[in-house]
Amino acid sequence: NAYPRIMYTELKNADDSYADNQARSSEVRFQISIFTNSNTVSKETKIAKEIDRIMKSIGYGRYDSQDLYEEADKVFHKAMRYKKAFFKEEK
């Protein structure tokens, strides 16, 4: 059980805006979670900044961030959520 750990989850990948009954774009959302314990929590901020830099460099915007504590496991959990719209080419 080594820490820190990073886990990503796709939250949404669906057509978004419509015109003339055709999807014009899709929206993709991810949650990236950083898990640390009491020995590694000091690394969380540096990791979060690097994740934020990478996600923004590929066009994702952060729309939420929560600092949580998983009481049962005694683990710190930083959940960062990102989204990006992809516009479809007209045929």
MARBA-3410 file (N, C-alpha, C, O; in Angstrom, 1 decimal):
91
0.8,-1.2,0.0,0.0,0.0,0.0,0.9,1.3,0.0,0.9,2.0,1.0 ~ 1.5,1.5,-1.1,2.4,2.6,-1.2,1.6,3.9,-1.5,0.7,3.9,-2.3 ~ 2.0,5.0,-0.8,1.5,6.3,-1.0,2.6,7.3,-1.4,3.7,7.1,-0.9 ~ 2.3,8.3,-2.2,1.1,8.7,-2.7,0.6,7.9,-3.9,1.4,7.2,-4.6 ~ -0.7,7.9,-4.1,-1.3,7.2,-5.3,-2.2,8.2,-6.0,-2.7,9.2,-5.5
-2.2,8.0,-7.3,-3.1,8.8,-8.2,-4.0,7.9,-8.9,-3.6,6.9,-9.5 ~ -5.3,8.2,-8.9,-6.3,7.4,-9.6,-7.2,8.4,-10.5,-7.5,9.5,-10.0 ~ -7.5,8.0,-11.7,-8.4,8.8,-12.5,-9.6,8.0,-12.9,-9.6,6.8,-13.1 ~ -10.7,8.7,-13.0,-12.0,8.1,-13.3,-12.7,9.0,-14.4,-12.8,10.2,-14.2 ~ -13.2,8.3,-15.4,-14.0,9.1,-16.4,-15.4,9.2,-15.9,-16.0,8.2,-15.6
-15.8,10.4,-15.7,-17.2,10.7,-15.1,-18.2,10.8,-16.2,-19.4,10.4,-16.0 ~ -17.9,11.3,-17.3,-18.8,11.6,-18.4,-18.1,11.6,-19.7,-17.0,12.1,-19.9 ~ -18.8,11.0,-20.7,-18.3,11.1,-22.1,-19.5,10.9,-23.0,-19.9,9.8,-23.3 ~ -20.1,12.1,-23.3,-21.4,12.0,-23.9,-21.6,13.2,-24.8,-21.0,14.3,-24.7 ~ -22.5,13.0,-25.8,-22.9,14.2,-26.7,-23.4,15.3,-25.8,-24.1,15.0,-24.8
-23.2,16.5,-26.3,-23.6,17.6,-25.4,-24.6,18.6,-26.1,-25.7,18.6,-25.8 ~ -24.1,19.4,-27.0,-25.0,20.4,-27.6,-25.5,19.9,-28.9,-24.8,19.2,-29.6 ~ -26.8,20.2,-29.2,-27.4,19.7,-30.3,-27.9,20.9,-31.2,-28.3,21.9,-30.7 ~ -28.0,20.6,-32.5,-28.6,21.5,-33.5,-29.1,20.7,-34.6,-28.4,19.8,-35.1 ~ -30.4,20.9,-35.0,-31.0,20.1,-36.1,-30.9,18.6,-35.7,-30.6,17.8,-36.6
-31.1,18.3,-34.5,-31.1,16.9,-34.0,-29.8,16.2,-34.2,-29.7,14.9,-34.3 ~ -28.7,16.9,-34.3,-27.4,16.4,-34.5,-26.5,16.9,-33.3,-26.6,18.1,-33.0 ~ -25.7,16.0,-32.8,-24.8,16.5,-31.7,-23.7,17.3,-32.3,-23.0,16.9,-33.3 ~ -23.5,18.5,-31.8,-22.4,19.4,-32.3,-21.2,19.3,-31.5,-20.1,19.7,-31.9 ~ -21.3,18.7,-30.3,-20.1,18.6,-29.4,-20.4,17.5,-28.4,-21.5,17.0,-28.3
-19.3,17.1,-27.8,-19.4,16.1,-26.7,-18.6,16.7,-25.5,-17.7,17.5,-25.7 ~ -19.0,16.2,-24.4,-18.3,16.7,-23.2,-17.6,15.5,-22.5,-18.3,14.5,-22.3 ~ -16.4,15.7,-22.1,-15.7,14.6,-21.3,-15.3,15.2,-20.0,-14.7,16.3,-19.9 ~ -15.6,14.4,-18.9,-15.2,14.9,-17.6,-14.4,13.7,-16.9,-14.7,12.6,-17.0 ~ -13.4,14.2,-16.2,-12.6,13.2,-15.4,-12.4,13.7,-14.0,-12.5,14.9,-13.7
-12.3,12.8,-13.1,-11.9,13.1,-11.7,-10.5,12.4,-11.5,-10.3,11.2,-11.8 ~ -9.6,13.2,-11.0,-8.3,12.7,-10.7,-8.1,12.9,-9.2,-8.2,14.0,-8.7 ~ -7.9,11.8,-8.6,-7.8,11.7,-7.1,-6.3,11.4,-6.7,-5.6,10.6,-7.3 ~ -5.9,12.2,-5.7,-4.6,12.0,-5.1,-4.8,11.4,-3.7,-5.5,12.0,-2.9 ~ -4.2,10.3,-3.4,-4.4,9.7,-2.1,-3.0,9.7,-1.4,-2.0,9.3,-2.0
-3.0,10.2,-0.2,-1.8,10.3,0.6,-2.1,9.8,2.0,-3.2,9.9,2.5 ~ -1.0,9.5,2.7,-1.2,9.1,4.2,-0.5,10.2,5.0,0.1,11.2,4.4 ~ -0.4,10.0,6.3,0.2,11.0,7.1,1.7,11.2,6.8,2.3,12.3,7.0 ~ 2.4,10.2,6.3,3.8,10.3,5.9,4.0,11.0,4.6,5.2,11.5,4.4 ~ 3.0,11.0,3.7,3.3,11.6,2.4,2.4,12.7,2.1,2.5,13.3,1.0
1.5,13.2,3.0,0.6,14.3,2.7,1.3,15.6,2.3,0.7,16.4,1.6 ~ 2.6,15.7,2.7,3.3,16.9,2.3,3.6,17.0,0.8,3.9,18.1,0.3 ~ 3.5,15.9,0.1,3.7,15.9,-1.3,2.5,16.2,-2.1,2.6,16.4,-3.3 ~ 1.3,16.3,-1.5,0.0,16.4,-2.2,0.0,17.7,-3.0,-0.4,17.7,-4.2 ~ 0.4,18.8,-2.5,0.3,20.1,-3.2,1.2,20.1,-4.4,0.7,20.5,-5.5
2.4,19.6,-4.4,3.2,19.5,-5.5,2.6,18.6,-6.6,2.7,19.0,-7.8 ~ 2.1,17.5,-6.2,1.5,16.6,-7.2,0.2,17.2,-7.8,0.0,17.2,-9.0 ~ -0.6,17.9,-7.0,-1.8,18.6,-7.5,-1.5,19.6,-8.5,-2.2,19.8,-9.5 ~ -0.4,20.4,-8.2,0.0,21.5,-9.2,0.4,20.9,-10.5,0.1,21.5,-11.6 ~ 1.1,19.8,-10.5,1.6,19.2,-11.7,0.5,18.6,-12.5,0.4,18.7,-13.7
-0.5,17.9,-11.8,-1.7,17.4,-12.5,-2.4,18.5,-13.1,-2.8,18.4,-14.3 ~ -2.6,19.6,-12.4,-3.4,20.8,-12.9,-2.7,21.3,-14.2,-3.3,21.7,-15.1 ~ -1.3,21.4,-14.1,-0.6,22.0,-15.3,-0.8,21.1,-16.5,-1.0,21.5,-17.6 ~ -0.7,19.8,-16.3,-0.8,18.8,-17.4,-2.2,18.8,-18.0,-2.4,18.9,-19.2 ~ -3.2,18.8,-17.1,-4.6,18.8,-17.6,-4.9,20.1,-18.4,-5.6,20.0,-19.4
-4.5,21.2,-17.9,-4.7,22.5,-18.6,-3.9,22.5,-19.9,-4.4,23.1,-20.9 ~ -2.7,21.9,-20.0,-1.9,21.9,-21.2,-2.6,21.1,-22.3,-2.3,21.3,-23.5 ~ -3.5,20.2,-22.0,-4.2,19.4,-23.0,-5.7,19.8,-23.1,-6.5,19.1,-23.7 ~ -6.0,21.0,-22.6,-7.2,21.7,-22.9,-8.4,21.4,-21.9,-9.5,21.8,-22.1 ~ -8.1,20.8,-20.8,-9.1,20.5,-19.8,-9.1,21.7,-18.8,-8.1,22.2,-18.4
-10.3,22.0,-18.3,-10.5,23.1,-17.3,-10.9,22.4,-16.0,-11.8,21.5,-16.0 ~ -10.4,22.9,-14.9,-10.8,22.3,-13.6,-12.1,23.1,-13.1,-12.1,24.3,-13.1 ~ -13.1,22.3,-12.8,-14.3,22.9,-12.3,-14.6,22.6,-10.9,-15.6,23.1,-10.3 ~ -13.9,21.7,-10.2,-14.1,21.5,-8.8,-12.8,20.8,-8.2,-12.0,20.2,-8.9 ~ -12.7,21.0,-6.9,-11.6,20.4,-6.2,-12.0,20.3,-4.7,-12.5,21.3,-4.1
-11.9,19.1,-4.2,-12.3,18.9,-2.8,-11.1,18.2,-2.0,-10.5,17.3,-2.5 ~ -10.9,18.7,-0.8,-10.0,18.0,0.1,-10.8,17.2,1.0,-11.6,17.7,1.8 ~ -10.6,15.9,1.0,-11.4,14.9,1.8,-10.4,14.1,2.7,-9.2,14.1,2.5 ~ -11.0,13.5,3.7,-10.3,12.6,4.5,-11.1,11.3,4.7,-12.2,11.3,5.1 ~ -10.5,10.2,4.3,-11.1,8.9,4.3,-10.9,8.3,5.7,-9.8,7.7,6.0
-11.8,8.5,6.6,-11.7,8.2,8.0,-11.4,6.7,8.3,-10.5,6.3,9.1 ~ -12.1,5.8,7.5,-11.9,4.4,7.7,-10.5,3.9,7.4,-10.0,3.0,8.1 ~ -9.9,4.5,6.4,-8.5,4.1,6.0,-7.4,5.0,6.4,-6.3,4.8,6.3 ~ -7.8,6.2,7.1,-6.9,7.2,7.5,-6.0,7.7,6.4,-4.8,7.8,6.5 ~ -6.7,8.0,5.3,-6.0,8.5,4.1,-6.6,9.8,3.6,-7.8,10.1,3.7
-5.7,10.7,3.3,-6.1,12.0,2.7,-6.4,11.8,1.2,-5.7,11.1,0.5 ~ -7.5,12.5,0.8,-8.0,12.3,-0.6,-8.3,13.7,-1.2,-9.2,14.3,-0.7 ~ -7.5,14.0,-2.2,-7.8,15.3,-2.9,-8.4,14.9,-4.2,-7.8,14.2,-5.1 ~ -9.7,15.3,-4.5,-10.4,15.0,-5.7,-10.5,16.3,-6.6,-11.0,17.3,-6.1 ~ -9.9,16.2,-7.8,-9.9,17.3,-8.7,-10.7,16.9,-9.9,-10.4,15.8,-10.5
-11.6,17.7,-10.3,-12.5,17.4,-11.5,-12.2,18.4,-12.6,-12.1,19.6,-12.5 ~ -12.2,17.8,-13.8,-11.8,18.5,-15.1,-12.8,18.2,-16.1,-13.4,17.1,-16.2 ~ -13.1,19.1,-17.1,-13.9,18.9,-18.2,-13.4,19.6,-19.4,-12.6,20.5,-19.4 ~ -13.8,19.0,-20.6,-13.4,19.6,-21.9,-14.5,19.3,-22.9,-15.1,18.2,-22.9 ~ -14.8,20.2,-23.7,-15.8,20.0,-24.8,-15.0,19.7,-26.1,-14.0,20.4,-26.4
-15.5,18.8,-26.8,-14.9,18.4,-28.1,-16.0,18.8,-29.2,-17.1,18.2,-29.1 ~ -15.6,19.6,-30.1,-16.6,20.0,-31.2,-16.4,19.1,-32.4,-15.3,18.8,-32.8 ~ -17.5,18.6,-32.9,-17.5,17.7,-34.0,-17.5,18.4,-35.3,-18.1,19.5,-35.5 ~ -16.7,17.9,-36.2,-16.7,18.5,-37.6,-17.9,18.2,-38.3,-18.5,17.1,-38.2 ~ -18.3,19.2,-39.1,-19.5,19.0,-39.9,-19.1,18.2,-41.2,-18.1,18.4,-41.7
-20.0,17.3,-41.6,-19.8,16.5,-42.7,-20.4,17.0,-44.0,-20.3,16.4,-45.0
END
